Amino acid sequence: MGAVVDEIDYAAQGNIEYLISALNDKDYCIRKRAAKALGSSDDERAVFGLIKSLKYHEWFTNHKVINSVRIYSAESLGIIRDSRAIPYLIQSLEEDPVVEVRAKAAWALGSFDTSESIDALTIALYDDHWKVRKSAASSLGTINATDKLPFLSELLEDENEVVRHEALLSMGKMSDTQAINILLKSISDKDTEVSLRSLAAFEEIGENALDPIKKALKKGDWQTRVSAIEALEKVSGEAAQNALIGVIQGFFTKDDNFFVRAKAAEVLGIIGNEDALKPLKKAFSDNHEIVRYNAKQAIKEIIKNINKYDIWSFDNGEISFNFTRNWEVVSTADPKKVVKGQYDNNTITLSITRNEDVYDISVKEFSEMLKHVFDIQNTELIDEIEFTKDGMECYLLLGENEDVYPTKIMIISFKKYDLLYYMWFAGDYFALDNSQDEINLMVDSFNING
């Protein structure tokens, strides 16, 4: 059989007649290879042979190889894009009992922008199996079937996460004003998951979403305008920043709703750069306190981000590491806890502790002791990683404690020779996640001298 398979590979390079005849071979593995190769050939002469091999017979159901022939037949018909295949692909989509064949037929129909294909794909959005719903949603996006947007929007609440994600991607592919408007409405959905999925779609759409979002900022109700601002956070970039600046200070574009202006100031703090500082400062004179407050906080965030990579160094002769100016780091006289630090008004605390004479203790064994401390403090262990760096054995522990205030704890142990140091970070979830790049800088640059 190997010789015949090699022959099919050779035939894929141009001998279409041989491949078509191989679709009727007694060996179904040969048929499968032929069906796949015909798609690579992109030759219309294969259409009727593939249509015939796509057809379902009752005894096929539990035969995996035979079903693979039909899956590849559907795929090749989609690649060849001959309209004669449409009714047969629709029949497979609607009637075939094998999920994978229906899903591949839905995918193949994405090559045909016809009313028949679009109607069949729309019906397939209600298929019992998530794979078929996913493929149908994807194909409608490929065809750019904007009139089916209401049906795609229903999939934002599908029970399957993959289907929900594919529906968002398809709506994003359309980059249509109507699609953007549906997504903007979904941002304010009471279901948090629907809201977050809709926001994620704007990251997929990118700058193509800007014009519809700007229209929503001018014409939508205040809730829609807030959603549009949240979407601009995901789109990001200079154009998004300029639109937000217009909301808080533009002569014609300044929003008359203080909550919308406050939201714009908040998002500027997340995506803004130096160009946003002057308009934010002008917002200090806004007649609503929440706008003034958000503007001041936004300026702090922008300046913090500007300063983020202004790198300083710590070196006490025995250990050294780099840190940003957002950290306050000091040496102590304590022979064990040699460094203390804090980040951004004490939202994160840092300590570096020294242990001597640890020849016989590995960082993994030492971390087991720290995990016992976690247990005593009722801290849940989330992750642990062992690694090496610059001649040091290293071990990372990550934990969470919600007893008093939600706190995330990260401990990184470093061992070199008979010395072992560990860095202990503790802070609220948001602060620790938001400063991860700066923490990584400290960890990556940490060194035990000598």
C-alpha positions in Angstrom: 0.0 0.0 0.0 2.9 2.3 0.7 3.8 2.4 -3.0 0.3 3.5 -3.9 0.3 6.2 -1.3 3.6 7.6 -2.7 1.9 7.4 -6.2 -0.9 9.6 -4.9 1.6 12.2 -3.6 3.1 12.2 -7.0 -0.3 12.4 -8.7 -1.2 15.5 -6.6 1.4 17.4 -8.6 -0.7 17.2 -11.8 -2.2 13.8 -12.6 -5.8 14.7 -11.8 -7.3 11.8 -13.6 -5.4 9.4 -11.4 -6.6 11.1 -8.3 -10.2 11.1 -9.4 -10.0 7.4 -10.1 -8.4 6.9 -6.7 -11.6 8.2 -5.1 -13.1 4.8 -6.0 -10.2 2.7 -4.7 -11.1 -0.3 -2.6 -8.7 1.0 0.1 -10.4 3.8 1.9 -7.1 5.2 3.1 -6.2 5.7 -0.6 -9.6 7.4 -1.1 -8.9 9.7 1.9 -5.5 10.7 0.5 -6.9 11.3 -2.9 -9.7 13.5 -1.6 -7.2 15.6 0.3 -4.8 15.9 -2.7 -7.6 17.0 -5.0 -8.1 20.1 -2.9 -4.4 20.9 -3.3 -4.8 20.6 -7.0 -7.6 23.2 -7.2 -8.9 21.5 -10.4 -12.6 21.7 -11.4 -12.4 18.3 -13.1 -12.5 16.8 -9.6 -15.8 18.3 -8.6 -18.2 15.4 -9.5 -15.8 12.8 -8.1 -15.6 14.7 -4.8 -19.4 15.1 -4.7 -19.8 11.4 -5.1 -17.4 10.6 -2.3 -19.1 13.2 -0.1 -22.4 11.3 -0.2 -23.5 9.6 3.0 -24.6 5.9 3.2 -26.1 4.5 6.3 -23.4 2.0 7.0 -20.7 4.7 6.9 -21.6 6.2 10.4 -19.1 4.2 12.5 -16.3 3.9 10.0 -13.7 6.5 10.8 -11.7 6.2 7.7 -14.7 6.4 5.4 -15.9 9.5 7.2 -12.4 11.0 6.8 -12.9 10.5 3.0 -16.1 12.6 3.2 -14.5 15.2 5.5 -11.7 15.8 3.0 -14.1 15.7 0.1 -16.0 18.6 1.6 -12.8 20.5 2.3 -11.6 20.1 -1.2 -14.9 21.2 -2.7 -14.6 24.4 -0.6 -11.1 25.0 -1.9 -12.0 24.4 -5.5 -15.0 26.8 -5.1 -17.1 25.3 -7.9 -20.7 26.4 -7.4 -22.0 23.0 -8.6 -21.0 21.7 -5.2 -23.3 24.0 -3.3 -26.5 21.9 -3.1 -24.5 18.8 -2.1 -22.6 20.7 0.6 -25.9 22.1 1.9 -27.4 18.6 2.0 -24.4 17.3 4.0 -24.7 20.3 6.4 -28.4 19.7 7.0 -28.6 15.9 6.9 -25.3 14.2 7.6 -25.3 12.4 11.0 -21.5 12.7 11.4 -20.6 16.0 13.2 -17.2 16.4 11.6 -18.7 16.2 8.1 -21.4 18.7 8.9 -18.7 21.1 10.4 -16.5 20.7 7.3 -19.4 21.3 5.0 -20.2 24.5 6.9 -16.6 25.5 6.5 -16.7 24.8 2.7 -19.8 26.8 2.2 -17.9 29.8 3.4 -16.3 29.8 -0.1 -19.7 30.6 -1.7 -21.4 34.0 -1.3 -24.8 32.9 -2.4 -28.2 33.3 -0.7 -28.6 29.5 -0.6 -25.2 29.1 1.2 -25.9 31.9 3.6 -29.4 30.6 4.5 -28.0 27.1 5.2 -25.2 28.5 7.3 -27.7 30.6 9.3 -29.8 27.5 10.1 -26.6 25.7 11.1 -26.1 28.3 13.8 -28.7 26.3 15.7 -27.1 22.9 15.2 -27.0 20.6 18.2 -23.2 20.4 18.1 -20.8 23.2 18.9 -18.3 22.3 16.1 -21.0 22.9 13.5 -22.2 26.1 15.1 -18.6 27.3 15.2 -17.9 26.5 11.6 -21.2 28.1 10.5 -20.4 31.3 12.4 -16.9 31.5 10.9 -18.2 31.0 7.4 -20.8 33.8 7.8 -18.0 36.1 8.8 -15.9 35.0 5.8 -18.7 35.7 3.5 -19.4 39.0 5.2 -23.1 38.2 5.6 -23.9 41.4 7.5 -27.7 40.8 7.3 -27.2 37.8 9.5 -25.6 39.8 12.3 -28.6 39.5 14.7 -28.2 35.7 14.4 -24.5 35.9 15.2 -25.1 38.2 18.1 -27.3 35.5 19.7 -24.3 33.2 19.7 -22.6 35.6 22.2 -24.7 33.7 24.8 -23.9 30.2 23.4 -23.1 27.6 26.0 -19.8 26.8 24.4 -16.9 29.3 24.8 -15.4 28.4 21.4 -18.6 29.2 19.6 -19.0 32.5 21.5 -15.4 33.4 20.5 -15.9 32.5 16.9 -19.1 34.6 16.7 -17.1 37.6 18.0 -14.4 37.0 15.5 -16.9 36.8 12.7 -18.6 40.0 13.7 -15.1 41.6 13.9 -14.3 40.4 10.4 -17.3 42.2 9.0 -16.0 45.5 10.5 -19.5 46.8 9.8 -21.2 49.7 11.6 -24.1 47.4 12.5 -21.7 44.8 14.0 -20.0 47.5 16.0 -23.3 48.8 17.3 -24.3 45.3 18.4 -21.0 44.8 20.2 -21.3 48.2 21.9 -24.7 47.2 23.2 -23.3 43.9 24.4 -20.6 45.7 26.4 -23.3 46.9 28.9 -24.9 43.5 29.1 -25.8 42.4 32.6 -24.1 39.1 31.9 -20.4 39.9 32.7 -19.2 37.2 30.3 -21.1 38.7 27.4 -19.7 42.1 28.2 -16.1 40.9 28.4 -16.4 38.9 25.2 -17.7 42.0 23.4 -14.8 44.0 24.6 -12.4 41.3 23.5 -13.9 41.6 20.0 -12.7 45.2 19.7 -9.1 43.9 20.2 -9.7 41.6 17.3 -11.2 44.3 15.1 -8.6 46.9 15.9 -8.5 50.3 14.1 -11.3 49.3 11.7 -13.7 49.9 14.6 -12.7 53.5 15.1 -15.2 55.2 12.7 -18.3 53.4 14.0 -17.1 54.0 17.6 -16.7 57.7 16.9 -20.2 57.8 15.4 -21.5 56.1 18.6 -19.7 58.8 20.7 -21.7 61.5 18.8 -25.1 59.9 18.4 -25.5 57.1 21.0 -27.3 57.5 24.3 -25.0 58.0 27.3 -24.7 54.3 28.1 -23.7 53.5 24.5 -21.1 56.4 24.7 -19.6 54.8 27.8 -19.5 51.5 26.1 -17.8 53.2 23.1 -15.1 54.6 25.4 -14.5 51.1 26.9 -14.1 49.8 23.4 -11.6 52.6 22.7 -9.5 51.2 25.5 -9.2 47.9 23.6 -8.6 49.5 20.3 -5.9 51.8 21.8 -3.5 53.9 19.7 -3.2 57.6 18.9 -6.6 57.9 17.1 -8.4 56.4 20.1 -6.5 58.8 22.5 -7.5 61.8 20.4 -11.2 60.7 20.4 -11.1 60.5 24.2 -9.4 63.9 24.5 -12.3 65.3 22.4 -14.8 63.8 24.9 -13.4 65.7 27.8 -12.5 69.0 26.3 -13.4 69.5 22.6 -15.3 72.6 21.6 -17.8 70.6 19.5 -17.1 67.1 20.9 -17.0 67.6 24.7 -19.7 65.3 26.1 -22.5 66.9 28.1 -22.7 63.9 30.5 -20.3 64.0 33.4 -20.1 60.3 33.7 -19.1 59.9 30.1 -16.4 62.5 30.6 -15.2 60.8 33.7 -15.0 57.4 31.9 -13.0 59.1 29.1 -10.5 60.5 31.7 -10.2 57.0 33.3 -9.4 55.3 30.0 -6.9 58.0 29.1 -5.0 57.0 32.2 -4.8 53.5 30.8 -3.9 54.1 27.2 -2.7 57.8 27.2 0.8 59.2 26.7 2.4 62.6 27.2 0.0 64.2 24.7 -2.9 63.5 27.0 -1.4 65.3 30.0 -2.4 68.8 29.0 -6.1 68.1 28.2 -6.3 66.1 31.4 -4.9 69.0 33.4 -7.6 71.2 31.8 -10.2 68.8 33.1 -9.2 69.8 36.7 -11.6 72.7 36.1 -14.5 70.5 35.2 -17.7 71.2 37.2 -18.1 67.6 38.4 -15.9 66.1 41.1 -15.7 62.6 39.6 -14.3 64.1 36.3 -11.7 66.1 38.2 -10.7 63.1 40.3 -10.4 60.7 37.4 -8.3 63.3 35.5 -5.9 63.6 38.4 -5.6 59.8 38.7 -5.1 59.5 35.0 -2.2 61.9 35.0 -0.6 59.9 37.9 -1.0 56.7 35.8 0.5 58.2 32.7 3.4 59.7 34.5 4.0 56.4 36.3 4.0 54.6 32.9 6.4 57.2 31.5 8.7 56.6 34.4 8.2 52.8 34.4 11.5 52.1 32.6 13.6 54.7 34.3 15.9 52.0 35.7 17.8 52.3 39.0 20.2 49.8 40.6 20.6 48.3 44.1 23.9 46.9 45.1 25.1 46.3 48.7 28.2 44.3 47.7 26.5 40.9 48.2 23.3 41.2 46.2 22.3 43.4 43.3 19.2 44.0 41.2 17.5 46.7 39.0 14.2 48.4 39.8 12.1 51.3 38.5 11.5 54.6 40.2 8.0 53.5 41.0 9.6 51.4 43.8 11.1 52.8 47.0 13.9 50.4 48.1 16.0 50.7 51.2 18.7 48.6 53.0 18.2 47.6 56.6 20.5 46.9 59.5 18.8 43.6 60.0 21.3 40.7 59.2 18.4 38.6 57.8 15.8 40.9 56.3 18.3 43.0 54.3 16.0 45.0 52.0 12.6 46.5 52.4 10.6 48.2 49.7 7.2 49.4 48.6 5.5 50.2 45.3 3.1 53.0 44.4 2.0 54.2 47.9 2.4 50.8 49.5 0.1 48.9 47.2 2.8 46.2 47.2 5.4 45.5 49.8 8.8 43.9 49.2 11.2 42.2 51.5 14.5 40.4 50.7 15.6 37.9 53.4 19.0 36.4 53.7 19.8 32.8 54.9 23.4 31.5 55.4 24.9 28.0 55.6 22.4 26.3 53.4 24.7 23.9 51.5 22.4 21.0 52.3 19.1 22.6 51.4 17.8 23.0 47.9 15.6 25.8 46.9 12.8 23.3 46.3 13.2 22.0 49.9 13.3 25.5 51.2 10.1 26.3 49.3 8.4 23.4 51.0 9.0 25.2 54.2 7.5 28.4 52.8 4.5 26.5 51.6 4.0 25.4 55.3 3.9 29.2 56.1 1.3 29.6 53.4 -0.8 26.9 55.2 -0.5 28.6 58.5 -1.5 32.0 57.0 -4.4 30.3 55.1 -2.8 31.3 51.7 -3.8 29.2 48.8 -0.9 28.0 46.5 -1.7 29.0 42.9 1.5 28.1 41.1 5.1 27.0 41.6 8.0 27.0 39.2 11.6 25.8 39.6 14.3 27.3 37.3 18.0 28.3 37.1 19.5 31.7 36.4 23.1 33.0 36.3 24.4 30.1 38.3 21.7 30.2 40.9 19.0 27.7 41.8 15.6 29.5 41.8 12.1 28.6 42.9 8.9 30.7 42.5 5.7 30.4 44.6 2.5 32.2 43.9 -0.3 32.3 46.4 -3.6 34.1 47.2 -5.1 35.0 50.5 -8.6 36.4 50.9 -9.0 36.3 54.7 -8.7 40.0 55.5 -8.2 41.7 52.1 -7.6 40.0 48.7 -3.9 39.7 48.6 -1.6 38.0 46.1 1.8 36.8 47.3 4.8 36.0 45.2 8.0 34.5 46.6 11.2 33.9 44.6 14.0 32.0 46.2 17.6 32.2 44.9 20.5 30.0 46.1 24.2 30.3 45.3 26.8 28.3 47.2 25.8 28.5 50.9 23.7 31.6 50.5 19.9 31.7 50.0 17.9 34.9 49.5 14.2 35.1 48.9 12.2 38.1 47.6 8.7 38.3 49.1 6.1 40.5 47.2 2.6 41.0 48.7 -0.1 43.3 47.5 -3.6 43.6 46.1 -4.4 41.6 43.0 -4.6 44.5 40.6 -1.5 46.2 41.8 0.6 43.1 41.6 -0.7 42.1 38.2 -0.3 45.7 36.9 3.4 45.8 38.0 4.4 42.4 36.7 6.8 43.8 34.2 8.6 45.7 36.9 8.7 42.7 39.2 10.1 40.7 36.4 12.8 43.3 36.0 13.8 42.8 39.6 13.7 39.1 39.5 15.5 38.8 36.1 18.3 41.1 37.2 18.7 39.7 40.8 22.2 38.4 41.4 24.1 37.0 44.4 27.6 38.5 44.0 30.7 36.4 44.3 
